[in-house]
Amino acid sequence: MRHLLLVIPAIGTIWWGDIGSPAVYVAFTLMTLLLARVRLLKLQPFAFILFAAETALCTYISLHYQGITFLMLLSPLVALFEQSTPWKDLNHQIAGCLLLLIGYNITLIHQSSMMVFVANVTFLLTALLLIGIRMTSVQKNEAETLYDQLSLSHLELSDARTRLVQYAKQVEQFAQLEERNRISKDIHDDLGHRLIRQKMMTEAILQIYKTKPDQAIAMLEQVRDQMSDSMETLRRTVRRIAPPIQDSQQYSLDHLIQSTRETFGIAMEYHVEGLPYALYPSIEYVLYRNAQEAITNALRHGGATEVHILLRYEPDQIHMRISNNGSVPDSEQIRKGIGMRGMEERVHLIGGQLHWICDDHFSIITRLPHYPKESTLSEGATL
């Protein structure tokens, strides 16, 4: 654009009037092109000096050759608002505009009043257009920078979520390992020693039964009492292993369905497909909360009287579909409230997916990845 604003006025002036020596005229034109090319090097210390030199040269050519060479001053104006200009200070740009405007009007001294008016309007409109282009370019760069930052934040969030899932699995496995080691230690240190002592006493009873029957009977009674104590120790250990009933049913879908039936009196259907397998507590929690939110939305917004829950166990994921017989909303009018956003956050946190279907019935589908549980019992935990 800058080169065209230098070349086109120079060529047009040849047909406008007498230019004298063509060689000198071409030399001046090439000098303006050279200055334009040098400014592309973005020489920071000499940027304004080169701008002033280009403006002065274009002004001299316009005064000497007349014609339409005054349009050559629009080329430095374009350079003034380039996105890549090495000096972007507002004071410099204002000073450059004033310098150009002065030189521009000096070249129009011999022109008619109408030509001066049209030329100044052209200059102002060009300046406004360049300012608009510059602002758009700056906003575009800022938007691209913001997009890059958001993309980076998204990647960091995805990595953090992956690390969080792995950390949760490790914490759960570590807790299981610690509990197993504690149980094995209790059994080995307490119950194991009791059984060994009872075995040794039983062998002693067999050896002295014929010669010392009274002592053998007394030892046998001791073995009986110790076995009772061992049985009580075993019961206490089992009670510590098994969680309370209310804790085990806290995030159970069966418990949710039963409580929903009793509270709201609606029909609930629950089907399980595939071969069930043990789930991590985090998976059970997400399924329970999403089912609870879906049922609440079906009653509150859809006026449903029947809710169907399908839980399908697949080798690599758990699929839960909840549909109801309530009113089906328009998919374009569904607005994500706090509940729906909470469902998505819970699902995405562990790498799952959530979507809904609006056909004959409104259905919410939750897909969660399945991480097979590996045995974490260490060799040190064996008896």
N, C-alpha and C positions, 0 to 999 in steps of 0.2 A: 504493500500500500504506500509506503514511504517512497519507494523508488518510482512508482507510477506518478505520484504527485510532483516529482521532480522532472520526469521525462516528458509526460504529456503536456504540461505548460510550455516546456522548452520547444517541443515539436510544433505545438499550436502557434507559437509566436513567430515561427518561420513564415507561416502563411499570413500572419497579421501585418507584418511590415518589413522594413529593411533592417537586417541584423548586422550589416557591415561584413566583417571578416568571419566566414563560417568556422575557420580553425579556432579563432579566439572564443567564439561562442560555444563551440563544442568543448573547448578546454575548460571554460567556466562550468559548463554543465557536468563534465566529468569530475571536476573538483567537488561539486555538491554531492555527487554520488559517492566520492571517496570519503568525504566527511561522514556521510550516512553510514558507510561501511565501517569506518573506524569507530563510530559510536556504538556499533553492535558488539564491540569487544568489551563493553562495560568497564571502561577505565575509570574507576571510582575517583581518583584525585583530579582528573581532567574532564569529568563529565560535563560540568556546567560551562567550562571554557570551550569545549567542543561545540556545545549547544549554542553559545554566543557567537562562535566563529561561523557556524552554519547559518544562523539567523542573519548575521551581517553580510555574508556572501550572497544569500538569496535576496536580501534587500538591495544590494548593489546591482545585481543582475536585473532586478525588476526596474530600478531607476534608470539604468543605462539602456535596456532594450525595450522597455514598455511592454505592449502586448498584454498577454495574460500570464506573464511570468510572476505576477504578484501571488498567484495561486501556489507557487513553489514554497511560500512561507507556511503553508498548511502541513508540509512534511515535518518540519521541526515541532509543530503543534502536536502531531501524532506521536512523535518521539517523547514529548513531554509527559504523556499519560500512558506510556507503555508499561505493561505489567512487569517487564524485566528491567526497567530503568534502574540504574544503580543508586540514584538519589530520589527518594520518595518523600522528602520533607515537604510539607504543605507550603512553607514560606518560599522554598525554591520554585515550586510549581506556580505560585502566584506571581513571583518575580518573572518567571519565564513567560507566562501569559501576557503580562504587561509589556515585556520587551518585544514579544512577537506582535502585539497589537500596535505598538508604536511604529515598528518597522513596517507593518502591514499598511498602516495609514499613510506613512511617508511615501510608499510606492504608488499610492493612489492620488498623489497631488495633481497629476496631469489628467486624471480621469474625470468624467462628468459626475454631477451630484448623484444621479440615479445609480451610476456604476459604483460610486463610493458606498451608497446605502446598501445596495445588493451585496457588495463584497463584504461589508461588515456584518450583515445578517448571516451570510454564509459562514463567516469566521465564527460567530457566536454559536450558530447551530452546530457547526462541526465540533466546537469545544464542548458543548453540552452533550452531544452524542458520544464523544470520547470519554467524558466523565461518566456517563451512564455505562458504557462498555467496561470502563475500569472498575466501577463499583460492582457490576455483575461478575466480572472476573474475580475480584477479591472475595465476594460472597461465595462464588463457586469453589474457590480454593479453601475457604473456611469450611464449607460444607463437606468437601472431600477430606479435609483434615479431621473434622468431627466424625465422619463415617469411618475413617481409618481407626480413630480412637475407639469408637463403638465396636468395631470388628475386633480390635485387640482386647477390649474389655470382655466381649462375648467369648473369645477364645480362652481368656484367663478364667472366666466364670465356668466355662465348660471343663477346663482342666481342674479347677477347684472342686467342682461337683464330682468329677471322676475320683479325685483324691479323697473326697469326703466319703463316697461310697466304699472305696477300698479301706479307708480308715475305720468306717463303721463295721465292715466285715471283720477286719482284724481285731477290733475291740470285742466284738461278739465271740469270735473264736478264742481270743485270749481269756475272756470271762469263762467260757465253757471249759477251757483247759485248766484254769485255776480251780474251778469248781470240781472238775473230775480229779485233779491232783489232791484237792482237800479231802474228797470222799475216799479216794484210794488210801490216803494216809491214815484217815480215821479207821478205816476197815483193817488196814495192815497193823497199825500200832495198837489198837484196842481189841477189836473182834478177832483178828488173826492170832494175837498172843493168847487170848482166852481159849480159842479152839486148840491151839498147840498144848496149852497146859491141861485142858480136859482130855486130850488124846493121851498125854503122858500119864495122867492119873488113871485113865481107863486101862492102860497097859499094866500099871501097877496093881490095879484091882484084880486083873486076871491072874497075876502071879501069886498074890497072897490070899486069894479067895479060899483056897482049900486049907491053908494052914492057919490063917487069921481071918475067919469069916466076919467077926464083929468089926474089926478095923476096915475090912473091905466094904462092909455095908455103910460105915460112917463116911468113907471116901466116896462111895457111890452117891450118897446124899449130897455131899459137897459138889460133885459133878452136876447133879440135878439142879442145885441152886445156881451154880455158875452158868448152866445152860439157860436158865430163866433170865439171869442178868444179861447174857449175850443176846437173847431174843429181844429184850427191851432195848438194848443198844442198837440192834438192827432196826427196830421200829423207829427209833429217834432219827437214825440216819436217813431212812426212807422218807420220813415226814419232812426233813430238811430239804431233801431233793425235790419232792413234789411241791409245786407252788400252790398257794391257796386257790380254792375254787373260784373266788371272785376275780383273782388276778388272771387265771387261765381263760376265763370267759370275758374279760374286759374288752378285748378287740375281736371277739368271735362273731362271724356273720350269723350263726345260728342264734346267738343271744340277741343280736340286733333285730333279726326278723321276729323273734318271739316278743320282744319288748314293743316293737312297732305294732304288731297285731293287737296286743293288749291295750296299748295307749290310744291308737287311732281307729281300731276296728276295721281295717281294710284287709283285702285278700292279698296274701303274699305267696308267691311260688318261687321255689329255690331248687335249681338243678345243678348238678355237678357232672362234668364230662371229663374224660381222660382218667389217668391213674394219679390219684392224689399223692403228693409228697410233702415233706416237712418244709415250711416256709420260715424265713427269717422274721423276727418280730417287726422289723421295719416294713417288710412287705405286708404283713398282716395289718399293721397300723394304717398303711395307705389304703388298702382295700376296704377296711372298716370305715375310715373317714370319708372316702369317696362314695361308698354305698350310702352312708348316712346322709351326706349332702344331696345325693341324687334323689333319695326318697323324700327328703324335706322339700326340695324344689318341685317334685312331682305333686305333692300335696298342696303346697302353697300356691304355685303358679299354674299348674295344670288341672287341679281339681280331680286328681286320679283316685280311683277306688280299687284298682288292682296294680300291683307292682310285680314284675318278673325279674328274677336275678339268675343269670347264667354264669357259672364259674367253670372255666375250662382250663385244665392243666395240660400244657404242651411242654415238649422237652426243653425248649429254650425260653419260654415266657408263660406268664399267667394272664389269661384273658377273662375280664369280667364285663358283662353287658347287663345294663339295668334299663329296662323299658317299662312304660306304664300306659294305661288306657286313657290318660287325660288328654286335654286339648294339645294339638301339635302346633308349636309356634313356627313362624316364618324364619327360616335359617338366616335371612338377612337382617332380621330384627332382633336376634338374640344378642343381648348385651351381657358382657361378662361382669358379674358383680363380685363381691368379696368372696363368696362361696366358690364360684367357678374359678376365680384366680387362685384361690387356695388349693383347689383340686389340681390345677395345672402345676403349681409350684411343687406340691408334694410328689407328683408323678415325675416331673422333670428332674427333681433332685436326685432320684435314684435311676435316672436314665430311661424312663418309660415314656409312653405316649398317651394322650387323652384327646378324643374327638367325639362328636355327636352326629347322629343321623336323624333326619326329619323325613320319615316316610309315612307308613300307616300309623306307626307309633313313634314317639320321641324316645330315643335311646342314647345313653351315654356309655361309651366304651373305654375301659381302662386296660392298657397293656403294660405289664411290668416284666422286666427281664428276670430270668431265673438263674441264679448262681448256685449250682449244686454244692451242697455242704460236703466238705472233705473232712475226713477223720483227723482230729487234732490231738488225739490222745498220745502223749509222748511215752517213750519207753520207760521213763522214770515213774510213770503212773501205773505201771503194771505191778501186780502183786507178786 
